[in-house]
Amino acid sequence: MGDNSKEAVRKGSFFKGLKNEFKKIIWPDRKDVVKETVVVTIISVIVGLIIVVVDMIINIGVNFLVNL
């Protein structure tokens, strides 16, 4: 029965430590979140456009080679 109390103490200290670690987190404010969201969205659109252009070029090249 002593093992169960040791396990309970471990769990308690684990969650206490977890709570203390969460207190150390510096959460971003709304302004930073909005800025980073806009940047990620713009970069995603740019990468998507690059993929579309490269895909079209490859498609044209493959069609050219097939029709030779």
N, C-alpha and C positions, 0 to 999 in steps of 0.2 A: 504494500500500500504506500510505502514511502516513495516509490518510483512515480506514482501519479502526481504527488505534490511537487516533486522536482520538475516534472513536465509542465505543470501548471505555472510554476515560477518562470520556467524558460519561455513559455508562451507569453506570459505577462510582461517579462522584460523585453521580449521581441517587439511586442506591440507598443510598449513605452518608447523603445528606441526608434521604432518606425514613426511614431507621432513626433518625436523630437526632430527626426530628419525632415519630416514634412514642414516643420516650422522654419527650417533653414532655407526652404525653397523661396526664391525671389520670383514671384509671378509677374509676367509682363502686364503692363496696363493696356487699356483699350486702344490707345493711339498706336502703340507698337504692334499689337495684333492686327489692326487694320492695315498698317503699312506693310507688314510681312505677308499678309494675305494678298494684297494687291500685287506685290512683287512676284509671289509664287504663281498667281493667275497669269500675269503677263509673260513670265518665262515659259509657263506651260503652253500658252497659245503660240509663242514663237517657236518652241520645239515642235509642236504639232504642225505648224506651217512648213518648217524645214523637212519634216518627215514626208509631208504631202508632196513637196517639190521634188525631193529625192526619189520618191516612189513614182512620180510621173516621168521623170527622166529615165529611170530604169525601165519602166513600162514601154516608153518610146524606143529605147535601145533594143529591148527584147523583140518588140514587134518588127523593128527594122531588120534584125538578124534573121527572124523567122521568115520574113517575106523576101529574102534575097534569092 
